[in-house]
Amino acid sequence: MKRYTDQELEKFLDDLESDLVERKESFKGDVPKKARQAVCAFANDLPNRNSAGVLFIGAKDDGTPSKISITEELLLTLSDMKSDGNILPLPVMSVERRILKNVEMCVVTVMPSDMPPVKYDGRIWIRTGPRRSIANEQEERILSERRRFKNLPYDIHPVSSANLSDLSRVFFEEEFLPKSFASDVLSQDKRTYEERLSSCKMIVSPDNPIPTVLGVLTLTKNPHMFIPCARIQFLRFKGIEWGGPIIDEHRIDGNLAKQIEQLDQKLISHNRVLVDITSSSTEKRYYQYPLVALQQLTRNAVIHRSYEGTNSPIMVYLFDDRIEIINSGGLFGRMTPENFGRPGFADYRNPNIAEVMKVLGFVQRFGVGIQMAQMELRDNHNKPAEFTHELTTTLCKIWSRTEAVLEVTGQVTGQVTGQVRSNEVERLLSVLKGEMSRREIQESLKLKSRENFETLYLRPAIETGFIELTIPDKPKSRLQRYRLTEKGKNLKDSDK
């Protein structure tokens, strides 16, 4: 990581025409947005300087200090630009408090990306001289072509056995692109299908349209046909021993989105809900495992696993007392057993897969998944997740909430019910009238997060047979509606 000397930085401050410098008097108003645009532009390095760009916070347009207070809160806020998931792929940057011209300033240094084009909020920002702008088609093509000459991570290596026809054009154009780029950018986009795929790193280039590992994982119907390890093996054992009777077994295939959706459904269906009606005057409900923790840890496995040199799938094994997630690939980059899971420490074996997961809505921000999972487990009174790191394998153990384990062995007093009677399903049934769209149901429940609504409410209600789709053969149709089944009507009537 490049670190400029004080003399070099002061020279940058006075160079008003440099395309490597941007200055901001403070970090208020619309500056946080413009600062992210600047980070994105420096990372793209359209002039191909191969030098780090610098964003000064605390400097006027003419380079003189604005003399603002450089607090720890400001430094943390600036550092958050790297991991909040709005700039993709993740930039390589540092944030420092420096004394320049005898005054404190904040210096954000951004390295050119090895994987351009870099986007902020669905737009590719560049610098041409001292001005910042959105890249046009030709400039974006230059950035995409430049990526071929860098040291590429494995997730955008070509898959020679795959062809352009193996990629789903419908999914790419109707699902992925609208989530990846701003609508006004797409409306003006006149590029060919191949140029769009190349821009998103799904193929090598328009002239060499061989799908990349990323393209195969994201856009093919059966990625394991080209990458044998690209699947998830799910097993539910009875008891707490390996080799016990298998209650449920499922091989989860499909593209990344399908795999995650299927795994979520499996985890939900096996996640017991306990209802305690004896310890207090009102009933208490809780999950054997907090769903958010399970999602964070399983999606972390999808992002960080090794897709190279192995045929082993991700393994998710459920026992009466725990869940084990076994993943190919040990610690990567700067990660060590000592700093693993600590705030501020993150590295990415598959940075482009991480980007796609963010675009598709399966990841909200980067670098905090382990901490978030541990917090959810703590709040649900589960023990912390345990991690074992070996050279080629990572094992994560998630321990069941103690009362749930006791219930399995018959040691809990009280009423136990399954997922079918969760509060979320009952709430959904209470607002469902006639035939309603996903949006109408979600708005009736006053829920903002579509992902949480679908994971905790909609899918469990469908899986348990309480509601059904009006167009079952086209589950993602824009005309899709949902209605109560007879089973759902009976349950709703019994709760009145």
C-alpha positions in Angstrom: 0.0 0.0 0.0 1.5 3.3 -1.1 2.1 5.9 1.7 3.1 9.3 0.5 5.5 11.5 2.5 4.4 14.8 4.0 6.3 16.6 1.3 4.6 14.7 -1.5 1.1 15.3 0.0 1.8 19.0 0.4 2.8 19.1 -3.3 -0.4 17.4 -4.2 -2.4 20.0 -2.2 -0.9 22.8 -4.3 -1.3 21.0 -7.7 -4.8 22.1 -8.7 -4.7 20.3 -12.1 -3.8 16.8 -10.9 -6.1 13.9 -11.7 -4.7 12.1 -8.5 -6.1 14.6 -6.0 -9.5 15.8 -4.7 -10.0 18.2 -1.8 -13.0 18.6 0.6 -13.3 21.3 3.2 -15.3 19.0 5.6 -17.3 15.8 5.5 -20.8 17.3 5.7 -23.8 17.8 3.3 -23.3 15.9 0.1 -19.6 15.3 0.6 -19.9 11.7 1.8 -21.5 10.9 -1.5 -18.9 12.8 -3.5 -16.1 11.3 -1.5 -17.3 7.8 -2.5 -17.4 8.9 -6.1 -13.8 10.1 -5.8 -12.7 6.8 -4.2 -14.4 4.9 -7.1 -12.7 7.2 -9.7 -9.2 6.8 -8.2 -9.7 3.0 -8.1 -10.6 2.9 -11.8 -7.5 5.0 -12.7 -8.6 5.7 -16.2 -5.5 7.7 -17.1 -3.5 4.5 -16.1 -1.1 6.4 -13.8 -0.6 3.3 -11.7 -0.3 5.6 -8.8 -2.5 6.0 -5.7 -5.1 8.8 -5.7 -5.5 11.1 -2.6 -8.7 12.5 -1.1 -8.0 15.3 1.4 -10.7 16.1 4.0 -9.9 19.4 5.6 -8.5 21.3 2.6 -10.1 24.0 0.5 -10.2 23.9 -3.3 -7.0 26.0 -3.5 -5.2 23.6 -1.2 -5.2 25.7 1.9 -6.3 24.1 5.2 -9.9 24.5 6.3 -8.9 23.7 9.9 -11.6 21.3 10.8 -11.4 19.0 13.7 -10.1 15.5 12.7 -11.9 13.2 15.2 -11.8 9.5 15.7 -15.4 9.4 14.6 -14.5 11.1 11.3 -11.7 8.6 10.7 -14.0 5.7 11.4 -16.7 7.1 9.1 -14.2 7.5 6.3 -12.9 4.0 6.8 -16.4 2.7 6.5 -16.4 3.8 2.8 -14.3 0.7 2.1 -16.6 -1.9 3.6 -20.2 -0.6 3.4 -20.7 -2.4 0.1 -21.5 0.7 -2.0 -18.2 0.6 -3.9 -17.7 -2.6 -5.8 -15.3 -4.4 -6.1 -14.0 -3.3 -2.7 -11.3 -0.6 -3.0 -7.8 -0.9 -1.5 -7.5 2.3 0.6 -6.1 3.7 3.8 -7.3 6.5 6.1 -4.8 8.6 8.1 -4.7 11.7 10.3 -1.7 13.8 9.0 -0.1 17.1 9.9 0.2 19.1 6.6 1.0 22.8 6.4 1.1 22.7 10.2 -2.6 21.7 10.4 -4.4 18.4 10.9 -6.0 16.9 7.8 -7.5 13.5 7.0 -5.8 11.8 4.1 -7.6 9.0 2.2 -5.2 7.1 -0.1 -6.8 4.9 -2.8 -4.8 2.3 -4.9 -5.7 1.5 -8.5 -7.9 -1.6 -8.7 -6.7 -4.8 -10.3 -10.3 -5.5 -11.3 -11.8 -2.5 -13.0 -14.4 -1.2 -13.7 -15.2 -0.2 -10.1 -18.8 1.0 -9.5 -20.3 3.3 -6.9 -24.1 3.1 -6.5 -24.3 1.3 -9.9 -22.2 3.9 -11.8 -18.6 3.8 -13.0 -16.9 7.0 -11.9 -13.6 8.2 -13.5 -11.3 11.2 -13.4 -10.2 13.1 -16.5 -7.8 15.8 -15.3 -9.2 17.6 -12.2 -12.8 16.7 -12.9 -14.8 13.7 -12.0 -17.5 12.1 -14.3 -19.4 9.0 -15.2 -17.6 6.7 -17.7 -19.1 6.5 -21.2 -19.2 3.2 -23.1 -15.8 3.6 -24.7 -14.2 4.5 -21.3 -15.9 1.5 -19.7 -14.6 -0.7 -22.5 -11.0 0.5 -21.9 -11.3 -0.3 -18.2 -12.7 -3.8 -18.9 -9.9 -4.5 -21.4 -7.3 -3.4 -19.0 -8.5 -6.0 -16.5 -7.2 -8.7 -18.8 -3.6 -7.7 -18.2 -3.7 -7.7 -14.4 -3.1 -10.4 -11.9 -6.7 -11.7 -11.7 -8.2 -13.6 -8.8 -9.5 -17.1 -9.6 -13.2 -16.1 -9.6 -12.7 -14.3 -13.0 -10.5 -16.9 -14.6 -12.0 -18.4 -17.8 -13.8 -21.7 -17.8 -12.8 -23.2 -21.1 -15.4 -26.0 -21.0 -18.3 -23.5 -20.9 -19.8 -21.5 -23.8 -21.7 -18.3 -24.1 -24.9 -20.2 -24.7 -24.6 -21.8 -21.2 -25.3 -18.4 -19.5 -28.8 -17.4 -18.8 -29.5 -14.2 -20.7 -32.9 -13.8 -19.1 -31.5 -13.9 -15.6 -28.7 -11.6 -16.5 -30.8 -9.0 -18.2 -34.0 -9.2 -16.1 -32.6 -9.9 -12.6 -28.9 -9.1 -12.4 -28.4 -5.9 -14.5 -31.3 -4.0 -12.9 -29.7 -4.7 -9.5 -26.2 -3.9 -10.6 -26.6 -0.6 -12.4 -28.8 2.5 -11.8 -31.9 2.6 -14.0 -30.9 5.8 -15.8 -27.5 4.2 -16.7 -29.3 1.1 -18.1 -31.8 3.2 -20.1 -28.9 4.8 -22.0 -26.8 1.7 -22.4 -26.5 0.8 -26.1 -23.8 -1.9 -25.7 -24.1 -5.4 -27.0 -25.0 -8.4 -24.8 -21.4 -9.5 -24.9 -20.1 -6.1 -23.9 -22.5 -6.0 -20.9 -21.4 -9.5 -19.8 -17.7 -8.4 -20.1 -18.4 -5.3 -18.0 -19.8 -7.5 -15.2 -16.9 -9.9 -15.5 -19.2 -12.8 -16.6 -17.0 -13.4 -19.7 -13.4 -12.7 -20.5 -14.1 -10.1 -23.2 -16.5 -9.3 -26.0 -13.9 -10.6 -28.5 -13.3 -13.7 -26.4 -16.7 -14.6 -24.9 -15.6 -17.5 -22.7 -17.5 -17.5 -19.4 -15.5 -16.8 -16.3 -15.8 -18.7 -13.0 -18.0 -15.9 -11.8 -20.2 -16.1 -14.9 -20.7 -19.9 -14.5 -21.6 -19.6 -10.8 -24.0 -16.7 -11.3 -25.6 -17.4 -14.7 -25.6 -21.1 -15.5 -28.4 -23.4 -14.5 -26.0 -26.2 -13.3 -22.6 -24.7 -12.3 -21.4 -28.1 -11.0 -21.2 -29.4 -14.6 -18.3 -27.0 -15.1 -17.0 -26.5 -11.6 -17.7 -29.8 -9.7 -17.4 -28.3 -6.2 -20.0 -25.6 -6.9 -22.9 -27.1 -4.8 -24.0 -27.6 -1.2 -24.4 -30.9 0.5 -27.1 -30.8 3.3 -27.6 -33.5 5.8 -29.7 -33.7 9.0 -28.6 -36.4 11.4 -30.6 -37.8 14.2 -28.7 -37.5 17.5 -25.3 -35.8 18.0 -22.9 -38.4 16.5 -21.5 -38.6 13.0 -22.8 -41.6 11.3 -26.2 -41.5 13.0 -29.4 -42.1 11.1 -30.0 -39.5 8.4 -33.4 -37.7 8.7 -33.0 -35.4 5.7 -30.6 -35.3 2.8 -30.5 -32.8 -0.1 -28.0 -32.0 -2.8 -28.4 -28.3 -3.4 -27.5 -27.3 -7.0 -28.2 -24.3 -9.3 -26.7 -20.8 -9.6 -25.5 -18.9 -6.5 -29.0 -17.3 -5.9 -30.8 -20.7 -6.2 -28.3 -22.4 -3.9 -28.7 -19.7 -1.2 -32.5 -19.7 -1.5 -32.7 -23.5 -1.2 -30.3 -23.6 1.8 -32.3 -20.9 3.5 -35.4 -23.0 3.1 -33.7 -26.1 4.5 -32.4 -24.2 7.5 -35.8 -22.6 8.2 -37.6 -26.0 8.0 -35.3 -27.6 10.5 -35.0 -24.6 12.9 -37.3 -25.5 15.8 -39.4 -22.8 17.4 -40.0 -23.4 21.1 -43.0 -22.0 23.0 -42.6 -21.7 26.7 -45.9 -21.3 28.6 -44.7 -22.3 32.1 -42.0 -19.9 33.1 -44.1 -16.7 33.0 -47.7 -15.5 32.6 -47.2 -14.9 28.9 -45.8 -17.3 26.4 -42.3 -16.9 25.1 -41.1 -18.1 21.7 -37.5 -18.5 20.5 -35.6 -20.2 17.8 -33.2 -23.1 18.3 -30.8 -20.9 16.1 -31.1 -17.3 15.1 -31.8 -17.3 11.4 -29.7 -14.2 10.7 -26.6 -15.9 12.2 -27.1 -19.0 10.1 -27.5 -16.9 7.0 -24.3 -14.9 7.7 -22.2 -17.9 8.3 -23.5 -20.0 5.4 -23.2 -17.1 3.0 -19.7 -16.4 4.3 -18.9 -20.0 3.3 -20.1 -19.4 -0.2 -18.1 -16.2 -0.6 -14.8 -17.4 0.9 -14.6 -21.0 -0.1 -11.9 -22.2 -2.6 -13.4 -23.1 -6.0 -10.0 -24.2 -7.3 -8.2 -27.5 -6.9 -11.1 -29.3 -5.2 -14.3 -31.2 -6.0 -15.6 -31.0 -2.4 -18.9 -29.1 -2.0 -19.8 -26.9 0.9 -21.1 -29.3 3.6 -23.9 -28.2 6.0 -24.6 -30.9 8.6 -27.3 -30.6 11.3 -27.2 -32.6 14.5 -29.5 -32.4 17.6 -27.0 -30.1 19.4 -25.2 -28.2 16.7 -24.7 -27.3 13.0 -21.4 -27.9 11.3 -20.4 -25.9 8.1 -17.3 -27.5 6.4 -15.7 -25.4 3.7 -12.8 -26.0 1.3 -10.1 -23.4 1.7 -8.3 -22.2 4.8 -7.6 -18.6 5.8 -6.7 -16.3 2.9 -4.4 -13.3 2.5 -3.8 -11.3 5.7 -6.2 -13.4 7.8 -4.8 -15.4 10.7 -6.4 -17.5 13.5 -5.7 -14.5 15.8 -7.4 -11.8 13.9 -10.2 -13.9 12.3 -13.6 -12.4 13.1 -12.2 -9.2 14.6 -13.5 -5.8 13.4 -11.4 -4.2 10.7 -9.8 -7.5 9.6 -11.1 -8.9 6.3 -9.7 -10.4 3.1 -11.3 -11.9 0.0 -10.3 -15.0 -1.9 -13.2 -14.3 -4.3 -13.8 -10.5 -4.4 -16.0 -10.7 -7.4 -18.3 -13.4 -6.0 -18.6 -11.1 -2.9 -19.6 -8.3 -5.3 -22.3 -10.5 -6.9 -23.7 -11.5 -3.5 -24.0 -7.9 -2.6 -25.7 -7.0 -5.9 -28.2 -9.8 -5.5 -29.1 -8.7 -2.0 -27.6 -11.6 0.0 -25.0 -9.4 1.7 -25.7 -6.0 3.2 -22.1 -4.9 3.9 -18.6 -6.4 4.0 -16.3 -7.3 6.8 -18.8 -7.7 9.6 -20.6 -11.0 8.9 -18.8 -13.0 11.6 -19.3 -10.3 14.2 -23.0 -10.0 13.3 -23.5 -13.7 13.6 -21.8 -13.8 17.0 -24.0 -11.0 18.2 -27.2 -12.7 17.0 -26.1 -16.0 18.7 -25.4 -14.1 21.9 -28.8 -12.3 21.9 -30.5 -15.7 21.3 -28.6 -17.2 24.3 -26.6 -19.6 22.1 -22.9 -20.2 22.7 -20.5 -18.4 20.3 -19.8 -20.1 17.0 -16.4 -21.9 17.0 -14.0 -22.0 14.0 -11.3 -24.4 13.2 -8.8 -23.4 10.5 -6.7 -25.9 8.6 -4.5 -25.5 5.5 -7.3 -26.5 3.1 -10.4 -26.5 5.2 -12.5 -24.3 7.5 -14.9 -25.8 10.0 -17.6 -23.7 11.7 -19.6 -25.1 14.6 -22.9 -23.4 15.7 -24.3 -24.7 19.0 -28.0 -25.0 19.6 -29.7 -22.9 22.3 -29.5 -25.1 25.5 -33.2 -25.3 26.0 -33.7 -26.6 22.4 -31.2 -29.4 23.0 -32.9 -30.4 26.2 -36.3 -30.4 24.4 -34.9 -32.9 21.9 -34.0 -35.3 24.8 -37.4 -34.7 26.6 -36.1 -32.5 29.4 -38.1 -29.4 28.8 -41.5 -28.8 30.3 -43.9 -26.8 28.2 -45.6 -26.7 24.9 -43.3 -27.3 21.9 -44.4 -26.3 18.4 -42.8 -26.4 15.0 -42.0 -23.7 12.5 -45.6 -23.9 11.2 -46.8 -21.9 14.1 -44.2 -19.2 14.2 -45.3 -15.7 15.0 -44.2 -14.6 11.5 -46.4 -17.1 9.7 -49.4 -16.3 11.9 -48.9 -12.6 11.2 -48.8 -13.2 7.5 -52.0 -15.2 7.6 -53.7 -12.5 9.6 -53.2 -9.9 6.8 -53.7 -12.1 3.8 -57.0 -11.4 2.2 -58.1 -12.9 -1.2 -55.2 -12.8 -3.7 -52.4 -10.3 -2.8 -49.0 -9.5 -4.3 -45.7 -9.8 -2.5 -45.5 -6.0 -2.1 -49.1 -5.8 -0.8 -48.5 -8.4 1.9 -45.1 -6.9 2.9 -46.7 -3.4 3.1 -49.6 -4.7 5.2 -47.0 -6.2 7.6 -45.1 -2.8 7.7 -41.9 -4.6 6.8 -39.1 -2.7 5.0 -36.7 -5.6 4.2 -37.8 -7.7 1.3 -35.2 -10.4 2.2 -36.4 -10.8 5.8 -40.0 -10.8 4.6 -39.4 -13.6 2.1 -37.1 -15.6 4.5 -39.1 -15.4 7.7 -42.6 -15.0 6.5 -43.4 -15.8 2.9 -41.3 -19.0 2.3 -42.2 -20.7 5.6 -45.9 -20.1 4.9 -45.5 -21.6 1.4 -43.4 -24.6 2.6 -45.9 -25.5 5.4 -48.8 -25.4 3.0 -50.7 -22.5 4.5 -50.5 -20.3 1.3 -50.1 -21.0 -2.4 -49.0 -19.2 -5.5 -51.6 -18.2 -8.1 -49.0 -18.9 -10.9 -47.1 -21.9 -9.5 -45.2 -22.7 -12.7 -43.7 -19.1 -12.8 -42.8 -18.3 -9.2 -41.0 -15.0 -10.2 -43.7 -13.7 -12.5 -44.5 -10.0 -12.0 -48.2 -11.0 -12.0 -47.6 -13.5 -9.1 -50.2 -13.4 -6.3 -50.6 -15.4 -3.1 -53.7 -16.8 -1.4 -54.7 -19.0 1.6 -55.0 -22.7 1.1 -57.7 -24.7 2.9 -55.2 -25.6 5.5 -54.3 -21.9 5.9 -58.0 -20.9 6.2 -58.6 -23.5 8.9 -55.6 -22.3 10.9 -56.7 -18.7 10.5 -60.2 -19.5 11.6 -59.0 -21.5 14.6 -57.0 -18.4 15.8 -60.0 -16.1 15.8 
